[in-house]
Amino acid sequence: MARKEILLKFIRMSFLVNIDLGHTPSKLIDNAIVTKPIICIIIGSISKKNVLPFLSRDYSKRYIIESPERYKIKNVCSEFIILIILI
């Protein structure tokens, strides 16, 4: 499935569940770009008090990706061009 199609599917979703494995997968970045809330669950520490608010559309404790626009392809390409020029 093309990335554009995936982003269109993400737009229809209420939120994303992320199982924290210690890194930021690209799907988290895609969801941040389309402004979908992300609930981040750490294995072994899942609790009702963290999940139930999300199910009631209370996203106040959502996972925040700082500056998601820096991951947009145009910005990433610009950074590569600057890097190539500097080398």
MIMI-707257 format. One record per residue: residue in one letter; y negated, x, z of N, C-alpha, C in turn; residue number from 0. Coordinates in steps of 0.05 Angstrom, whole numbers, plus 5000, padded with zeros to 4 digits. Layout:
+---+---------+--------+------+----------+---------+-------+---------+--------+------+-----+
! r ! n.north ! n.east ! n.up ! ca.north ! ca.east ! ca.up ! c.north ! c.east ! c.up !   k !
+---+---------+--------+------+----------+---------+-------+---------+--------+------+-----+
! A !       Y !      X !    Z !        Y !       X !     Z !       Y !      X !    Z ! NUM !
...
+---+---------+--------+------+----------+---------+-------+---------+--------+------+-----+
// end
This chain:
+---+---------+--------+------+----------+---------+-------+---------+--------+------+-----+
! r ! n.north ! n.east ! n.up ! ca.north ! ca.east ! ca.up ! c.north ! c.east ! c.up !   k !
+---+---------+--------+------+----------+---------+-------+---------+--------+------+-----+
! M !    5023 !   5017 ! 5000 !     5000 !    5000 !  5000 !    4975 !   5018 ! 5000 !   0 !
! A !    4956 !   5011 ! 4984 !     4931 !    5027 !  4982 !    4914 !   5024 ! 5007 !   1 !
! R !    4899 !   5044 ! 5013 !     4883 !    5044 !  5038 !    4864 !   5020 ! 5038 !   2 !
! K !    4852 !   5014 ! 5015 !     4833 !    4991 !  5014 !    4847 !   4965 ! 5021 !   3 !
! E !    4872 !   4962 ! 5012 !     4887 !    4938 !  5019 !    4893 !   4937 ! 5049 !   4 !
! I !    4899 !   4960 ! 5061 !     4905 !    4961 !  5089 !    4880 !   4954 ! 5105 !   5 !
! L !    4857 !   4964 ! 5097 !     4832 !    4957 !  5111 !    4826 !   4927 ! 5109 !   6 !
! L !    4832 !   4915 ! 5087 !     4829 !    4886 !  5084 !    4847 !   4871 ! 5103 !   7 !
! K !    4871 !   4881 ! 5108 !     4889 !    4868 !  5127 !    4879 !   4872 ! 5155 !   8 !
! F !    4868 !   4896 ! 5161 !     4857 !    4901 !  5188 !    4835 !   4882 ! 5194 !   9 !
! I !    4818 !   4876 ! 5175 !     4795 !    4858 !  5179 !    4804 !   4830 ! 5189 !  10 !
! R !    4828 !   4821 ! 5181 !     4838 !    4795 !  5189 !    4850 !   4795 ! 5217 !  11 !
! M !    4856 !   4819 ! 5228 !     4868 !    4821 !  5255 !    4847 !   4819 ! 5277 !  12 !
! S !    4856 !   4810 ! 5300 !     4838 !    4808 !  5323 !    4833 !   4835 ! 5336 !  13 !
! F !    4855 !   4850 ! 5340 !     4853 !    4876 !  5352 !    4878 !   4892 ! 5345 !  14 !
! L !    4877 !   4918 ! 5352 !     4900 !    4936 !  5347 !    4911 !   4946 ! 5373 !  15 !
! V !    4937 !   4947 ! 5375 !     4950 !    4959 !  5398 !    4958 !   4988 ! 5390 !  16 !
! N !    4948 !   5007 ! 5406 !     4955 !    5035 !  5401 !    4971 !   5045 ! 5425 !  17 !
! I !    4994 !   5057 ! 5418 !     5010 !    5071 !  5438 !    5001 !   5100 ! 5439 !  18 !
! D !    4989 !   5108 ! 5461 !     4976 !    5134 !  5463 !    4997 !   5157 ! 5463 !  19 !
! L !    4996 !   5173 ! 5442 !     5014 !    5196 !  5440 !    4998 !   5222 ! 5441 !  20 !
! G !    4973 !   5221 ! 5450 !     4957 !    5245 !  5454 !    4940 !   5254 ! 5430 !  21 !
! H !    4939 !   5238 ! 5409 !     4922 !    5245 !  5386 !    4910 !   5220 ! 5375 !  22 !
! T !    4891 !   5223 ! 5356 !     4878 !    5200 !  5344 !    4888 !   5195 ! 5316 !  23 !
! P !    4907 !   5176 ! 5313 !     4918 !    5171 !  5286 !    4897 !   5158 ! 5268 !  24 !
! S !    4901 !   5162 ! 5242 !     4881 !    5151 !  5223 !    4878 !   5121 ! 5224 !  25 !
! K !    4899 !   5107 ! 5232 !     4896 !    5077 !  5234 !    4876 !   5070 ! 5256 !  26 !
! L !    4874 !   5086 ! 5277 !     4853 !    5080 !  5297 !    4826 !   5083 ! 5285 !  27 !
! I !    4823 !   5104 ! 5269 !     4797 !    5109 !  5257 !    4790 !   5086 ! 5237 !  28 !
! D !    4810 !   5077 ! 5221 !     4806 !    5055 !  5203 !    4797 !   5030 ! 5218 !  29 !
! N !    4810 !   5024 ! 5240 !     4803 !    5001 !  5256 !    4775 !   5003 ! 5267 !  30 !
! A !    4768 !   5027 ! 5276 !     4740 !    5031 !  5286 !    4720 !   5027 ! 5264 !  31 !
! I !    4726 !   5036 ! 5240 !     4708 !    5033 !  5218 !    4703 !   5004 ! 5211 !  32 !
! V !    4724 !   4987 ! 5213 !     4721 !    4959 !  5208 !    4714 !   4943 ! 5233 !  33 !
! T !    4707 !   4958 ! 5254 !     4698 !    4947 !  5280 !    4718 !   4928 ! 5294 !  34 !
! K !    4743 !   4935 ! 5293 !     4763 !    4920 !  5308 !    4768 !   4933 ! 5335 !  35 !
! P !    4770 !   4917 ! 5356 !     4776 !    4928 !  5383 !    4804 !   4940 ! 5383 !  36 !
! I !    4806 !   4961 ! 5399 !     4832 !    4975 !  5402 !    4839 !   4976 ! 5431 !  37 !
! I !    4864 !   4967 ! 5437 !     4874 !    4970 !  5464 !    4893 !   4994 ! 5463 !  38 !
! C !    4888 !   5012 ! 5481 !     4904 !    5037 !  5481 !    4923 !   5036 ! 5505 !  39 !
! I !    4948 !   5038 ! 5500 !     4968 !    5036 !  5521 !    4982 !   5063 ! 5524 !  40 !
! I !    4982 !   5072 ! 5548 !     4995 !    5097 !  5555 !    5023 !   5090 ! 5565 !  41 !
! I !    5043 !   5102 ! 5553 !     5071 !    5096 !  5560 !    5075 !   5102 ! 5590 !  42 !
! G !    5086 !   5083 ! 5604 !     5091 !    5085 !  5632 !    5070 !   5074 ! 5650 !  43 !
! S !    5047 !   5066 ! 5638 !     5025 !    5055 !  5654 !    5015 !   5029 ! 5644 !  44 !
! I !    5031 !   5014 ! 5629 !     5022 !    4988 !  5619 !    5022 !   4968 ! 5642 !  45 !
! S !    5001 !   4952 ! 5643 !     5000 !    4932 !  5664 !    4987 !   4906 ! 5653 !  46 !
! K !    4993 !   4885 ! 5667 !     4982 !    4859 !  5659 !    4951 !   4859 ! 5660 !  47 !
! K !    4940 !   4873 ! 5680 !     4911 !    4873 !  5683 !    4896 !   4886 ! 5659 !  48 !
! N !    4911 !   4903 ! 5645 !     4899 !    4916 !  5621 !    4903 !   4899 ! 5596 !  49 !
! V !    4926 !   4885 ! 5594 !     4933 !    4871 !  5570 !    4922 !   4842 ! 5570 !  50 !
! L !    4924 !   4828 ! 5592 !     4916 !    4800 !  5592 !    4887 !   4795 ! 5583 !  51 !
! P !    4867 !   4811 ! 5591 !     4840 !    4806 !  5581 !    4839 !   4807 ! 5550 !  52 !
! F !    4853 !   4826 ! 5538 !     4853 !    4828 !  5509 !    4864 !   4802 ! 5497 !  53 !
! L !    4885 !   4791 ! 5508 !     4896 !    4766 !  5498 !    4878 !   4743 ! 5501 !  54 !
! S !    4858 !   4745 ! 5519 !     4838 !    4724 !  5523 !    4812 !   4732 ! 5508 !  55 !
! R !    4813 !   4751 ! 5490 !     4790 !    4760 !  5474 !    4768 !   4774 ! 5490 !  56 !
! D !    4776 !   4785 ! 5513 !     4757 !    4801 !  5529 !    4763 !   4830 ! 5522 !  57 !
! Y !    4746 !   4842 ! 5504 !     4751 !    4869 !  5494 !    4733 !   4889 ! 5508 !  58 !
! S !    4723 !   4883 ! 5532 !     4705 !    4901 !  5546 !    4717 !   4927 ! 5553 !  59 !
! K !    4743 !   4929 ! 5555 !     4756 !    4954 !  5563 !    4771 !   4966 ! 5538 !  60 !
! R !    4760 !   4960 ! 5515 !     4772 !    4971 !  5491 !    4769 !   5001 ! 5489 !  61 !
! Y !    4786 !   5013 ! 5473 !     4785 !    5042 !  5467 !    4763 !   5047 ! 5447 !  62 !
! I !    4746 !   5066 ! 5453 !     4723 !    5072 !  5436 !    4727 !   5098 ! 5422 !  63 !
! I !    4724 !   5098 ! 5396 !     4723 !    5123 !  5380 !    4694 !   5129 ! 5374 !  64 !
! E !    4685 !   5151 ! 5385 !     4658 !    5159 !  5382 !    4652 !   5166 ! 5352 !  65 !
! S !    4630 !   5156 ! 5342 !     4620 !    5161 !  5315 !    4642 !   5158 ! 5293 !  66 !
! P !    4653 !   5134 ! 5290 !     4674 !    5131 !  5270 !    4664 !   5137 ! 5242 !  67 !
! E !    4638 !   5134 ! 5237 !     4627 !    5139 !  5210 !    4632 !   5168 ! 5201 !  68 !
! R !    4636 !   5186 ! 5220 !     4641 !    5214 !  5212 !    4667 !   5217 ! 5198 !  69 !
! Y !    4685 !   5197 ! 5201 !     4712 !    5198 !  5188 !    4712 !   5185 ! 5161 !  70 !
! K !    4690 !   5172 ! 5153 !     4690 !    5159 !  5126 !    4692 !   5181 ! 5105 !  71 !
! I !    4707 !   5175 ! 5084 !     4714 !    5195 !  5064 !    4690 !   5209 ! 5052 !  72 !
! K !    4668 !   5195 ! 5048 !     4644 !    5208 !  5037 !    4634 !   5230 ! 5056 !  73 !
! N !    4634 !   5224 ! 5081 !     4625 !    5243 !  5101 !    4644 !   5267 ! 5103 !  74 !
! V !    4670 !   5262 ! 5103 !     4689 !    5283 !  5104 !    4687 !   5301 ! 5080 !  75 !
! C !    4684 !   5289 ! 5056 !     4680 !    5305 !  5031 !    4655 !   5322 ! 5033 !  76 !
! S !    4633 !   5311 ! 5043 !     4608 !    5326 !  5046 !    4612 !   5350 ! 5063 !  77 !
! E !    4627 !   5347 ! 5085 !     4633 !    5370 !  5103 !    4649 !   5391 ! 5089 !  78 !
! F !    4668 !   5383 ! 5072 !     4684 !    5403 !  5057 !    4666 !   5418 ! 5037 !  79 !
! I !    4648 !   5403 ! 5024 !     4630 !    5416 !  5004 !    4613 !   5437 ! 5018 !  80 !
! I !    4602 !   5429 ! 5041 !     4585 !    5448 !  5057 !    4602 !   5472 ! 5065 !  81 !
! L !    4626 !   5468 ! 5073 !     4644 !    5490 !  5081 !    4649 !   5509 ! 5057 !  82 !
! I !    4654 !   5498 ! 5033 !     4659 !    5514 !  5010 !    4635 !   5530 ! 5002 !  83 !
! I !    4612 !   5518 ! 5004 !     4587 !    5532 !  4997 !    4582 !   5555 ! 5016 !  84 !
! L !    4589 !   5551 ! 5042 !     4584 !    5572 !  5061 !    4604 !   5595 ! 5059 !  85 !
! I !    4626 !   5590 ! 5047 !     4647 !    5612 !  5045 !    4641 !   5631 ! 5024 !  86 !
+---+---------+--------+------+----------+---------+-------+---------+--------+------+-----+
// end
